[in-house]
Amino acid sequence: MIEFYKYEEKSELLDPNCDFKKTSQTIEHRKDPLLGTWCRINTDRAKRPHSSSGMLVDVDKRIKQIVKKSDNCFFCAENVLKKTPKHSFSDERITRGKFILFPNLFPFAPYHGVGVLTDKHFLALDKLNYKLWADALTGSISWFKNVHTHDSTARFASFNFNYLMPAAASLVHPHVQPLVDKRADNGLDLVLKKSYEYFSVSKSNFWQDLLDNDSSRFIGKTGKNVYWHAVFSPTCADEVVGIVCGKSSFMELSDDDIFGIADGISKVLRGLYSKGVRSVNMMINSAPLDENLGEFFYLNIRIVSRSLMVENYTTDRGFMEVLHNESIISTIPEDVALGLRKYF
Ligand SMILES: [Zn+2]
């Protein structure tokens, strides 16, 4: 049975801001119900001073300046067919609507694609509509099938998105990175192992149990089959998971599932944008392309927000996240769900 385990601790100090009277802050520890990993939440940390702080209006101005300076980009319509590589097998490039997929010039997997989402050099998060995502997903899935037909040992497909510099995007032109790997990456490997372990012990599917028992963090449903929740024990701020009920891999998705994923992504991004988020990471985790693991694993989409891009901003990954593998969070998952619900 799924367990949402958490406990609280207090940290006391004599506070210089209150005449050195005794004050305390609450630290909540939450255990991930699948992985068993911990995070810590202290909402007071959102108030801490930063050497480099700035207003949202400055960030938007700064993004505009970067967009202006980065013209003549490889992904813009006038360059994309001249300056990006082609695949050496099957379709040289894949296009769906405005979406164009080609190989990454600097890959870290044998099959590492780049998919340009739009012919516009820059679109704000709230302008990445469901149509762009649906084209990107159908184009990427068609490429996954080409790759797997060409090389049956390439079985682990994922769909990934870095948006703006705090999320590790090197170019501002919105683009995704579909991958097909020969082994599961660390994150997927652990999720598949833990999902199977849960199934072996409790004789039920963790992902179905999550859908059936997580109403306080439920955000909404898109299409007939895709359910969106805030993550109980997040690894990053505003972490949201979309779960495609009953489907384990990209190969099993129907047109309605793809619409549901695309519609949900655009709604989450619109909601995050309206609360001031300007940079995100996203990924979709799938079972291997040649297996149906629906008995114990459902395909899922994860979206997180990243640091606000003020000048010389502080990263949100410090020693706890990078070296101790434990995240420090200042947003409450139930509040994240509440805030996003009105966009569904
Ligand atoms: Zn461009």
Residues whose N, C-alpha, C, O or C-beta is under 5 A from the ligand:
A	BS01	ZN	C73 F75 C76 H121 H173
